[in-house]
Amino acid sequence: MNDLMKSMLGNVSEKALKEIGKNFNLDPSKTKDSMQGVASVLLNQVTQKVSSNKNSADSLNKALDKTDDFSILGNITSLLSPEKEKDNKSMLDGLIEKGKNQIMIQQVITKTGMSKEMATKLVTFVAPLFMAGLAKIKKKTNLDATGLTNLLQMANLGNSENKSIGGKIQSAMGMFKIAKGFFRK
């Protein structure tokens, strides 16, 4: 499991996975996979957005700079509260391009077999985890908007059904470190 997936899901207890699965009508054994599937779809959508618009990359970079509360990563079930749902939806809307929600929901339905209602709720639930995990990596690697865009693009290059988001980000981090070392010489 790479840094992003550890940041998002590495500390999720079996008890929390059961609670999350119950909330989304998922078998507990499929909960983590479903969350990773959603994160993979988010990765694709965010990469498309920042790759096509420099202002979007700058906005994401600034938002990640402001994300310094990683407490949700240690208590992800707190995101299940109805009070958080509006904030989570707002964060999701900022992450992806306008009009892409339905496309993304359909991709999640295809990956997970969930109903539209549950897929929508799961995407809204995972968005803040994705954002916090990405912010943690950004802070760790000290990337600017261009570096963040490059990292997301490299991670998304290997986007396939058989490769988890963890594998994609891990591959991208490795390629980024190699490239960074090459240009320092």
matplotlib code that plots the C-alpha trace (Angstrom):
import matplotlib.pyplot as plt

x = [0.0, 1.5, 1.5, -1.8, -3.7, -2.0, -3.1, -6.6, -7.3, -4.3, -5.6, -9.2, -10.2, -12.3, -15.0, -14.9, -15.1, -18.1, -19.8, -19.0, -20.2, -23.4, -24.0, -23.5, -25.1, -21.8, -20.5, -17.7, -15.2, -15.9, -16.0, -12.3, -12.2, -15.2, -13.6, -10.4, -12.5, -14.1, -10.7, -9.5, -12.4, -11.7, -8.0, -9.1, -11.5, -9.2, -6.3, -8.5, -9.6, -6.1, -4.5, -7.0, -6.9, -4.0, -6.4, -7.9, -4.4, -3.6, -6.9, -6.3, -2.8, -4.0, -6.8, -4.3, -2.1, -5.0, -5.8, -3.9, -6.5, -5.7, -7.8, -10.4, -7.9, -7.8, -11.6, -13.2, -16.5, -17.0, -17.6, -20.8, -22.7, -25.5, -24.0, -20.8, -22.6, -23.1, -19.5, -18.3, -20.6, -19.1, -15.6, -16.5, -17.9, -14.6, -12.6, -14.2, -15.3, -18.9, -21.1, -18.9, -20.8, -23.1, -20.3, -18.3, -21.3, -21.8, -18.1, -18.5, -21.7, -19.8, -16.8, -18.8, -22.3, -23.9, -27.2, -27.0, -28.1, -25.4, -22.7, -23.5, -23.2, -20.0, -18.3, -19.3, -17.9, -14.6, -13.9, -12.6, -10.4, -9.0, -8.3, -6.7, -4.5, -3.4, -2.7, -0.5, 1.5, 1.8, 3.1, 5.5, 6.9, 6.6, 5.0, 3.8, 0.8, 2.8, 4.5, 1.1, -0.4, 2.6, 2.2, -1.5, -0.9, 1.8, -0.5, -3.3, -1.2, -1.5, -5.2, -6.5, -9.0, -6.3, -4.2, -5.4, -5.0, -2.3, -0.3, -0.8, 0.3, 3.2, 4.4, 4.0, 5.9, 8.7, 8.8, 8.7, 11.6, 13.6, 12.9, 13.6, 17.0, 17.8, 17.2, 19.2, 22.4]
y = [0.0, 3.3, 6.7, 7.9, 4.7, 4.5, 8.1, 7.4, 3.8, 2.4, 3.0, 1.9, -0.7, -3.7, -2.1, 1.1, -0.9, -2.7, 0.5, 2.1, -1.0, -1.0, 2.6, 2.0, -1.5, -3.1, -6.4, -5.5, -7.5, -5.3, -1.9, -1.1, -2.2, 0.0, 2.9, 2.4, 2.1, 5.5, 7.0, 5.7, 7.4, 10.6, 10.4, 10.2, 13.1, 15.4, 14.6, 15.6, 18.8, 20.0, 18.9, 20.9, 24.1, 25.8, 27.7, 24.5, 23.2, 26.4, 26.2, 22.6, 23.4, 26.3, 24.1, 21.4, 24.0, 24.9, 21.3, 20.7, 18.9, 15.2, 14.1, 12.7, 10.2, 8.7, 8.9, 8.4, 7.3, 10.9, 11.7, 9.5, 12.1, 13.9, 17.3, 16.4, 15.4, 19.0, 19.8, 16.6, 17.4, 20.9, 19.5, 17.0, 19.7, 21.6, 18.5, 17.6, 19.5, 20.8, 18.3, 15.3, 14.1, 11.8, 10.4, 9.7, 8.2, 5.8, 4.8, 4.0, 2.0, 0.0, -0.6, -1.5, -2.6, -0.2, 1.6, 5.2, 6.5, 4.6, 5.3, 9.0, 8.8, 6.8, 9.3, 12.1, 10.2, 9.4, 12.9, 14.4, 11.3, 11.6, 15.4, 14.8, 12.0, 14.0, 17.0, 14.9, 13.7, 17.2, 18.5, 15.6, 16.1, 20.0, 20.1, 23.2, 23.2, 22.0, 19.2, 18.2, 18.1, 16.0, 13.6, 13.2, 12.7, 10.0, 8.3, 8.3, 6.9, 3.4, 3.7, 0.3, -2.1, -4.2, -1.5, 0.1, 3.8, 2.8, 1.2, 4.2, 6.8, 4.6, 4.2, 8.0, 8.8, 6.5, 8.1, 11.6, 10.9, 9.5, 12.5, 14.9, 13.3, 13.3, 17.0, 17.9, 16.5]
z = [0.0, -1.0, 0.8, -0.5, 0.2, 3.6, 4.3, 3.2, 4.3, 6.1, 9.6, 8.9, 11.5, 10.7, 13.0, 10.9, 7.6, 8.9, 9.9, 6.5, 4.7, 6.6, 5.8, 2.1, 1.9, 1.1, 2.2, 4.7, 2.6, -0.4, 1.4, 1.1, -2.5, -3.3, -1.6, -3.6, -6.8, -6.0, -5.3, -8.7, -10.4, -8.5, -9.5, -13.2, -12.9, -10.9, -13.3, -16.3, -14.6, -13.6, -16.9, -19.0, -17.0, -15.3, -13.1, -11.9, -11.0, -9.1, -7.3, -6.3, -5.2, -3.0, -1.5, -0.7, 1.0, 3.2, 4.1, 7.3, 9.3, 8.8, 11.8, 9.4, 8.2, 11.7, 12.2, 8.9, 10.3, 11.4, 7.8, 7.9, 9.9, 8.0, 9.0, 7.1, 3.9, 2.7, 3.3, 1.6, -1.4, -1.6, -1.6, -4.3, -6.5, -6.2, -7.1, -10.4, -13.5, -13.7, -15.4, -14.7, -11.6, -13.5, -15.5, -12.4, -10.6, -13.6, -13.5, -9.8, -10.4, -13.1, -10.8, -7.6, -8.7, -6.3, -6.8, -8.1, -4.7, -2.8, -5.4, -5.1, -1.3, -1.4, -3.8, -1.5, 1.4, -0.2, -1.6, 1.7, 2.2, -1.2, -0.7, 2.7, 1.4, -1.6, 0.6, 2.9, -0.1, -1.5, 1.8, 2.1, -1.4, -1.5, -4.9, -6.7, -9.0, -12.0, -10.0, -8.6, -12.1, -13.3, -10.4, -11.0, -14.7, -14.1, -11.6, -14.1, -16.9, -15.5, -15.1, -15.7, -14.2, -12.7, -11.1, -7.8, -7.1, -4.6, -7.4, -9.7, -7.1, -6.0, -9.6, -10.2, -7.0, -8.1, -11.6, -10.1, -7.7, -10.6, -12.8, -10.0, -9.4, -13.1, -13.5, -10.4, -12.0]

ax = plt.figure().add_subplot(projection="3d")
ax.plot(x, y, z, "-o")
ax.set_aspect("equal")
plt.show()
